[in-house]
Amino acid sequence: MMTKLRAKGQMSESMALAVFLTLAGGFQDAYSYNCRGKVFANAQTGNIVLLGQNLAQGNLGAALRYLVPLAAFLLGVYVTEWVRHLCRNNEKIHWRQIVLLAECILMVIVGFLPQAFNMEANAMMSFACAMQVNSFRKFRGIPCATTMCIGNMRSAMELLCRYHITRDRQLMKKSMHYFLVIFIFAVGAAGGALAGIWLREPAIWAAAGLLTVGVVLMFIREGTEDF
């Protein structure tokens, strides 16, 4: 049954999948910052800045909080490449589905970890983020990130400017796709912040649910999607 569904077409580049992955990406960043010791799960640039700041101030213990998720992010990219290599010819399940399933499992585990294990929780989330950002790089043929916004912001404004110069409506359409993804990320972040306040550590299970929807969507034919 799984093989049959897969044959009908994956949704690994669909906007429907992008919506759920981006919601999860924004949710995870807000959750990790608000519930797990002011560390970013996805925004590794912010972690590098905070790492450097704490090293400069001699706060080695605090610096370690940011070094661990950075190392986990790098490891996540490395492991994802191995998953792609080892499972690229698997006819029963796509390697990207394996990545999302692994992310879901990690998010579920994180929800069980108390505050005393924040460093481990942040490492798992950064690892999962790296797997996601390395596996899903474009949607509907447009390079796009689901776990951070700076590249999407640059692309959105670049395309908008090029539209104003050339009046090519395809450029405007692509620009609007980027703005949509940015907006969805913000919605996910707002949800992550509120859920973190209300539910605390288990709030991350909502992100696991969003990723699970992504796994299911990858078995559905993309042909009917029109947004």
C-alpha positions, 0 to 999 in steps of 0.5 A, spaced: 500 500 500 505 504 501 509 503 495 502 504 491 501 511 494 508 513 493 508 511 486 502 516 485 507 522 487 511 525 493 509 532 496 516 533 498 516 540 494 509 542 495 506 548 499 501 544 503 507 540 506 511 547 506 506 550 511 506 544 516 514 544 516 514 551 517 509 552 522 513 546 526 519 550 525 517 557 528 514 553 534 520 549 535 524 556 535 519 559 540 519 553 544 526 552 545 527 560 547 522 560 552 521 553 555 529 551 554 533 556 557 533 562 552 537 557 546 534 557 539 533 550 536 533 553 529 536 560 529 544 557 530 546 564 528 543 567 534 546 561 538 553 563 535 552 570 537 550 568 544 556 563 544 561 568 543 558 573 548 559 568 553 566 566 552 568 573 551 565 574 558 568 568 561 561 565 562 564 558 560 558 554 563 553 559 559 557 558 553 556 550 553 549 551 553 550 554 546 555 550 543 552 543 544 546 545 540 551 548 535 554 541 535 548 537 534 546 541 528 552 540 525 551 532 526 544 533 524 546 535 517 552 529 517 547 524 519 541 526 514 546 525 508 548 518 510 540 517 511 539 520 504 545 515 501 543 509 505 535 510 503 535 513 496 533 507 493 528 504 498 522 503 494 517 502 500 519 509 504 522 515 501 528 518 505 525 524 507 519 521 510 524 517 514 527 524 516 520 527 518 519 520 522 526 521 526 524 528 527 517 526 530 520 521 535 525 526 537 520 531 539 516 526 543 522 525 547 523 532 548 516 533 551 518 528 556 524 531 559 524 536 565 528 542 565 534 539 568 535 536 561 534 542 557 541 542 554 539 535 552 532 537 549 536 543 545 541 538 542 535 534 540 531 539 537 537 542 533 539 536 531 532 535 528 532 542 525 538 540 521 535 534 518 529 538 516 533 544 513 537 539 509 532 535 507 527 540 505 530 545 501 525 548 496 518 548 495 514 548 488 521 549 485 523 555 489 529 554 494 526 556 501 527 554 508 522 552 513 526 553 520 529 560 519 527 566 515 533 571 513 534 567 507 526 567 505 526 575 507 532 576 502 529 572 497 522 575 497 524 582 497 529 581 491 524 578 487 519 583 489 524 589 486 525 584 480 518 584 479 517 592 479 523 592 474 521 587 469 513 587 471 514 579 470 508 576 474 511 570 475 516 574 480 511 577 484 508 570 485 514 567 487 515 573 492 508 572 495 510 565 496 516 567 500 512 572 504 507 567 505 512 562 508 515 568 513 508 569 515 506 562 517 513 561 521 511 567 525 504 564 526 508 557 528 512 562 533 506 565 536 503 558 537 510 555 540 510 561 545 503 561 547 503 553 548 510 553 552 506 558 557 500 554 558 503 547 557 510 547 558 515 542 556 510 537 553 508 543 548 513 541 543 508 535 542 504 540 538 510 540 533 511 533 533 503 533 531 505 538 525 511 534 523 506 527 523 501 531 518 507 532 514 509 525 513 502 523 511 502 528 506 508 525 503 504 519 501 498 524 497 499 526 490 501 533 489 497 534 483 491 537 486 494 543 489 493 550 487 496 555 492 
